[in-house]
Amino acid sequence: MTNQVVTTERAAQSRVETPAAEAPGRLIEIPAGVTVAELSGRMGVDAIETIKQLMRAGFMLSMNDEVDFETAAMIAQSFGLRVRAPRREERGPGSLVVSNEGEEKSRLISRTPVVTILGHVDHGKTTLLDQIRKTNVTAGEAGGITQHIGAYQVQRNGERITFLDTPGHEAFTAMRARGAQVTDIAVLVVAADDGIMPQTIEAIDHVRAASVPIVVAINKVDSPRADPERVKRQLAENDLLIEEWGGEVVAVPVSALTGDGVDDLLDNISIVAEVEELKANPSRSARGVIVEAQIDKSRGPIATLLIQTGTLRVGDLLVAGEVYGRVRAMRNDRGMTVDEAGPSVPVEVMGLNGLPQAGDIAEAASSGRAARAAAEEQKRRREDKRRSGITLAEVHSMIESGEAAALDLIVKTDVQGSIDAVRNALQALNTEKTRVNIIHAQTGSITESDVLLAVASKAVIVGFNVQPETGAQALSAQEDVEVRTYDIIYHLADDVRKALTGLLAPETRDVVEGIATVRAVFGVGGKRKAAGFYVNQGRLSRAGTIHVIRGGKTLFEGAASSLRHFRDDVREVATGLEGGLVLDGFSDFQEGDALESHRVEEVE
């Protein structure tokens, strides 16, 4: 018997006995594609019994044949089990970590926190990372850290911490924009001699938008110009009140250059992680995120993968975005070969058939067929270019339907004084039902970083007396992020008010693409008739709406079900050409009728 995939349609037509339908049992998770043997294992049912139940449903399958999720779910439910759908569709751009909903609590264990270090350029982020790595290499590890794989683990008092070595908040937000944020805690580095700078504020806003706990590292406390108290005041001005002042934000003085305070910083990260109660199920199939990828001349495509949940083993099939393959080998951040990797562990993976993109979700697959199908599905999704952003015109309906709790805005202005004026004007619009949430406000032109934050946060960008940079303009068009610019604050606030109250709608206009005259009428079967026409002006298009006009009155408006030029089916017929058309819902043509092809377009 050849392998086959059972379709949803066939499953829907089938009838299966349900011996325990009234008493749902334990919850199991079933992937999009699963073999009969693996399904039996997940259910804890003998494979012969599974095959028998499939036969009752009308499916003649062997243990190695594959079924889709709907069929597998139907069989599992017939054995009295509850089924959880594949998690791929649950993830949204703002998802922080893998959800443990539906997992058996007995299988959950505490996992290592994943930490990202952010802050202003030249405030010591890289030096601090190097110091952390250096102080955690023991003498017993010959050669110390042998490679850099974009993520690594350190150990402190028997507990591990995973650090993502991203270059800044742009990479941090780019991963969120791809729906793959994995950071549990953000360490904000602020230089004690410089204080909070514009890029620091930007990093704060990016972390806040991700709803990630913040630990502040006040760096360069050994500098002669250091003023930690000024940094604490500035943090308070940006709504980050430290514990010392009665707040909840942990602030640790450190010197990345000498290493002073680094151990204290690691201890505080561990405490915050303990409060967050981070857990994962190492027993399930692996799922993680691609941190970076590159081609190695001798080893082929190499991907750095951070496991989020489950355990990945050498020999497992892995899907990462549009690529897939069998894991041939894995190396940890010390350059050592490992056979398996569990939650929060970063590893280099070899065996993929191409290069995934940073931020791609990687998941273990049950079979080669399921791996190929998942990769092809992801490719189709990207080709479809589903819209990432929202528009002001959509805001009210989204708030009314519960899809959004507020309108998230990114505000860019020409000068600092304008930020306060715009903020005051927008906050005056808040009511019990609608609210404006400014997730980031800064001076300067609209940048690619702003667009990425808008994608990740489902926000609209508004600019006052500023314009988008060339790269930002191209990226906003690619990601369908709405960017609106104004030179009068009243107009900006009025548009937002209209959006919140549902009054703002896209401005459209009706465009006549072409005009034709009916010259002949002939039957095409039954009572249906076609119109032979000559195009006087423009073009008649199948994509347009055809208006039939007689004596100055419009008799019908509708789509063309058939449009021909001689014997050829065509999309349009241009000026000076003849053609024939059939309309859905109209056949009462007369010679001399006017045909107009209309389309509706939004006014920019």
RAKAMO-V373371 format. One line per field, one symbol per residue. phi: phi as a letter, one per 30 degrees, with the letter a starting at -180 (. if undefined). A space follows every 50 residues. Layout:
phi: ???
This chain:
phi: .ddacdddddddddbbdbdbddbdcdcbcbddbbdddddddddicedddd dddddddjccbcdcdcbdddddddddddciccbcdededddcecddbddc diddedcdbdcddcbccbldeicjdddddddddddccdddceiidcacci aacbbbhiccbccccddldddedddddcibdbdcbccccbddccidcedd dddedddedchceccccdciddddcdbedddddddddcicddeecjccdd bbdbbddcjdidddddddddddddddhdbacdddddbabddaaaccecci dbbdccdcaibcbejddbcbiccalcddabbddcicdbcabceicdbdcc kddacdcejddcbdcdadddddddddddddddddhedccbcddceedddd didbcacdbccbbdbdddedddddddddddbdcbbccddabadjddcddd ddddddchcccbcchbbddeddddddddchcdbcbbbbdddddddddddd cicdbddbbccddabbbdcabbdbjicdbccdbbddaiaccdddccccbb iicddabacddbbbbhccdbdabceiccabbbcdjbbddbejeccbccbc bddd
